Amino acid sequence: MIELAQSPKDPAFVQDPYPFYERAREAGPFFRWADYDLTCTGNSAAVNAIFRDRRFGREPVEPPVIPPHLAPFYAVEAHSMLELEPPRHTRLRNLVLRAFTSRRIAGLAPDITALATELVEALPEGEFDLLQAFAQPLPVRIIARLLGVPEEMAPDLLRWSNAMVGMYMAGRTRAMEDRAVAATEAFVAFLRAYVEDRRARPADDLITQLIAAESEGEKLSTDELIATCILLLNAGHEATVHTIGNGVKTLVETRTSLTALAPDSAEGTVEEILRYDPALHMFTRWAYEDIEVMGRRFRRGDRVGLLLAAANRDPGVWDQPARFNPSRPIKPLATFGAGLHFCVGAPLARLELQIALPILFQYHPNLALAAKPEYADVYHFHGLSELRVTA
């Protein structure tokens, strides 16, 4: 297995990580990423196999030592189904899915349509940042409506979420950690008060449904409910913001015909956006026993990095994978994971993209880049720092 060095903070890598992924792929299914001291794979078959194999999981074999200053952040993570394995994960996910139903998500389509229309009609004249004007407010306001959180809280939710996500970025600093902890404490305080209010005064929203959800006589505790709401709020908009930005950039740069966003084509175009330049590039798993995957031996306690964006460009699966082709046949993606931890918010993200992007280009068919888009230094995420356009 080859070892490769590539700083995730290197400016060239930040702007275009795909050449490194291809260099790593040429060496075989697995490689050692020296900067992370981590075995990684961008091979689609290996990524899919590890996602689905219950001998790998999110919880570390040995409980990590948590520094005292990070205790508030990890107190929330301890109840997040994203970080848990069965039986706790099974119980939490089943309870959440009783409230986060496909019917409830589909019922958001009119809200998404109305909000996207409101935002595009309010876009300023001349040059502006599409991320701030459109990509950020749309998903955070929708997830706020879904949960029943006041929409005027959207700026706070964005600020808290951005700070907490900093805990997953390469090269995080003590200042980033302190911001994440402060955001966590503010988020928890707000939600604890809001959950108690909803216990006393139920409403037609997801928080009320989560309070009422019951499986085999069990309900979510307040701490579990708060952690679930934070997960849904953060995951429910953070990646969608990046995907809208990356998608608009790609559509404009490739001069894709607007017919690609027609009702009978929008689904395929959104899937290609999610494949071609996704918002999340790495997820990790721990080995729970000695196991071999495609010739690579893992021992219990080993960690492996799954490179989602690289798997989405595996030439063994995709014809001309480096080419943006909205008309290519739809195939399963690595973007939302697979198996037990498949993203519960995937249907909502897809719905938002399938509705919002056609509305944006319907109102502004001549949307053009006003400056070269630059990706932010936020790996393992991959999103633009801003998207300057003229409508």
N, C-alpha and C positions, 0 to 999 in steps of 0.2 A: 504494500500500500504506500503510495507516494505521499510525501509531506509537502505542502505548499504554504508559502507565506503571503498574506494579503491583508493589510490593515483595513478593517471595515470603515475607518475614518479617512482613508486616503481620498483626496478630492476626485481623482479619476474614477475610483471605484464607486464613490457616492453617486456620481453622475451616470455611470454605466457599469453595473456589476456583471453584466452578461458575458463579456469576454473572459472574465475569471471563471465563471461557472463552466464555460465551454472548455477552458484549459483543464479544469479539474475533471470534467467528464471524460476527456481523452485518456485519463490515467486509469479508468476503470470505475466500477460502481461506487467505490468508497475512496476517500482520501483523508489525510490528516490536515486540518486547518490549524497551522502552527499558532496563529495569533489568538485562537480560542483554546488551544490545546484540546481539540475536539475532533473525533471522527465524524465526518459528514458525508452525505450523499445527495446528489441531485438526479439520481437515476429514478425514473418514474416508477418502475416496478418495485425497487427497493423501498422508496418512500411509501408507496401504497401498502406494501407488505407490512412494514413496521407500524404504520398507522392502524392497521387492522389486527395485528397480532397482540393478543392479550398478555403475552410475555414481555411486552414493553408498555410503559405507562408514564404518566405525568408526575406522580409522587416519587420523590427520591427514595432509594432504599434505606439510606441513613438520614434521619432528620437533620436538616441543616442547622448550624449554629447561627442564631439571629442576633446581630448586635442590638443593644438596648435602644439605640436611637431609631431603629427601623421596626420596633415592635408594633406600633399602631398600624403600619402598612401590612405586615404579615398576619396580624390578627384578623384582618379582612380576608386576605388570601386563604387563610385556614378554612374558611367557609365557602370558598368559590369552587363551583363544580368544575371549572376549567382546570383546576389544579388537583382534583381529587380522583380517586379510583374507586371501583366497587368495594364494598356495598354503599358507601356514602354517596358516591357519584350517581349510582343508579337511583337511589331514593330522591336526591335533589333534582336530577334531570326529569324523572317521572312527574314530580310535583310541578316543576316549571312548565313542562309540556302540557299539563292539564289546563294551564292558564294561557300559555303562549301558543295558541292553536293556529292552524292554517287558516281557519275561518276568520279569526280575529285579525290576522295579518292581511288577508285578502280584503277585509273590510276597510283597511287603511287606504286603498287605492284612490277613493275620492279625495281624501285629505292630502295625499301626496300630489295629486293632480292640481288641486286648488293652491297648495302652498308653492309648488314649482311655478305655476302660472303667476302667482303674486310676486315671486322673487324675480322672475325674468322681466316682468313688466316694470319692475322698479330698478332695473340695472341702470347705472349712471351713463350719461353721455361721455363720449371720448374714451380715454384709456382708464382701466380699472383692474383690480385684482379679483378674478372670478372665484378664487377660493373663499375670500371673505364675503363676497356679495352673494354667492350661490352655493358653493360646495359645502361650506361649513354650516350655515343656518338650516339648510334643508333636512339633513338626517338628524341633527340634534333636536330640532323642533318636533320632528315626527316621533322620535323615541320618547320625548317628553310627553307628547299627547298620548302615546300608547300607555305609558306608565301612569299618567294622570298627574305628572309634575307640572307646575305652572310654567308656561312657555317663557315668561319673563325671567326665569331662572337660567335660560339657555346660555348666557355669557358666563355665569358661574360654573355651569356644568362643563362647558368647553374648557375653561381654565383649570378646573379640578382634573378633568380627564387628561388633558395635555401634560399636566404635572405628574400624574400617576403613571402614565405611559413611559415617562422618562426612566422609570426603573428597569425597563426592558431594553434600553438603548445601549449600544456599544460605548465603552469609555465613560460610563456615568460617573459623576463627581459627587462629593459630599453635599455640595450646594444643590444638585439635582435631587439627591435623596431627601434633603431637608424640605425642599419644595413638595416632593411627593408625599411626605408624611403630613405636612401641614394641610395639603389638599385632601388627603384621606380623612383627617380628623374633621375638617369642615364638612366634607361629604357625608360622613357618618352621622354627625350631629344633625345636619339638615334632614337626612332620611329617617333617623330615629324619631324625630318629632313628627315627620310627615306620616310615617307608618302608624304611629300611635293615633294620630288624627283619623286615619282611614279605618283603624279598628273601631273607633267610636262612631265614625260617619262614613259608612261604605258608599262607594260610587261605582260608576261603570268604567272602570279602568283596570289596568293590569296589576297594580299594587293590591287593589281590593281582591282581584281574582287569585293572586298569589297567597294572600292571607287566608282565603277560603279553601284553596286547593288542599286536598287530602288524599293520601294514598295508604291503604292498609292501616287506617287509624292514625297515621302520622301527619303532622303539619310542619311547615317551616317555622323554625324559631325566629325570633326577631333578628338575631345576628345573621342567620342564614338568609333571611329575607333582605336585609341591608346589603349583604355581600352579593346576592343575586341581582338586586337593582343596580348596584355599581357596575357589575359585570355587563349587564344588558345595556346600560347607558354608555359605558366606555367602548365595549366591543360593537355596540349597535350603531355607532356613528363614526368612530375613529377611522376604521378601514374604509368606510364608504366615502368619507371626505377625500381621502387619498385616491380612491378609485375613480371618483368623479373627475378630479384634477388630472390624473394620469390618462383617463379615457378621453377627455376633451383635448388634451395636448396631442394624443395619438391621432385622433380623428382629424384634427386640423393639420398636423404635420404631414400626414399621409394623404391629405386631400381626398378623404373618403367621401364618396357620393352620399348625399342625404337620403337616398333611397335605402341605405343601410339601416336607417332608423324608422323606416316605414313599419306599420303594424305587423306585417308578416315577416319582417327581417330583424326587428329590434332585439328579440331574444338572442338570436345568433350573434349579433354584433356585441351585445353585452357579455356573452360568454367569451368572445374573442378578446375583449378588453380585459376581462378577469384572467384570462390565460396569458396574454401577451405582456402585460406590465402590472402584476398584482401589487397590492399594498403591503402584504406581509411576506417576508422572504425566508424566514427561518422559524422552525418550531423544534423543540427538543423532546426526546423521550429517554427514559431510563430502562435498562435491561433488568428484568426481575429474576432471570435465571440464565445459566449458560446457554447460548443459542447461536446458531450460524445462519447468516443471511447472505445469499449470493457469494459464498466463499469467504465471508468475513466473520470471524469468531468474536462474539461478545461475551463477556463474563458478567455475572450478576453484579450490579452496581455501576456498570459502564453507561456512559451517556452518549447519545448520538444526535447529531444535528440534521434535520430534514430540510433541505433547501427547496422550498415550494416553487419559487420562481424558476429555478433550474429544471425541476421536474416538469414544469409546464412547457418547457422548450426542448424536451427530450426528442431527438430525431427518430428514436425507435417507436414513438407514438404519433408524432406530428410531422406532416409533410412540410418542408421549408419552415421550420418552427420560428426562425428569426424574422419572418415576414408577417405583417399584420394583414389578416385575410378574414374579413367578417363573414364571408360566405362558406368558410370551411365547415365540415360536418361537426356537430356538437358531440363532444366526448367528455368523460369525467375529468375534472380538474383536481389539482392538488390544493387549490386556493383556499378552500373551506375545510381542509382536512378530510378525514375519512374514518369510518369505524365508530367506535364508542363516543369519541369526542367531536364528531362532525358538528360544525357550527350550527347552533340552533337558530341563529339570526340570518342564515344564508337566504331563506326565502324572502325576508324583508329587504335585505340588501339588493337582491336581484330585482325585486319589485320596484324599489326606489330608482334604480338605474334604468330600468326598462321604461319607466314613466317620465323621469326627469330629463334624461338626455334628449329624447325626441321633442319635448316641449321647448327646451333651451334652443335647439337648432331650428325649430319651427318659427319661433319668434325672431331669432337672430341667425338667419342662414348664411350671413356673410361674416360670422365671427372669425376674427383673425388674431394671431399672436402679435402683441405690441413689443415684446422683448423675449429674448431667448429664455425658455423655462429652465429653472435650476432646481435640482432635487435637494431637499434638506438633509442634513447629516443626522438621520434618525434611525439608522439600521438597528434592529432587524426590520423595521418598517421601511417603506420606500415610497416617499411622497414628495410633492413639490413644496418649496418654501413659499412660493406665490406663483400665480399664473396671470401675468399681465396681458390683457386682451383689449380689443376694440370690438364693439358690437355693431 
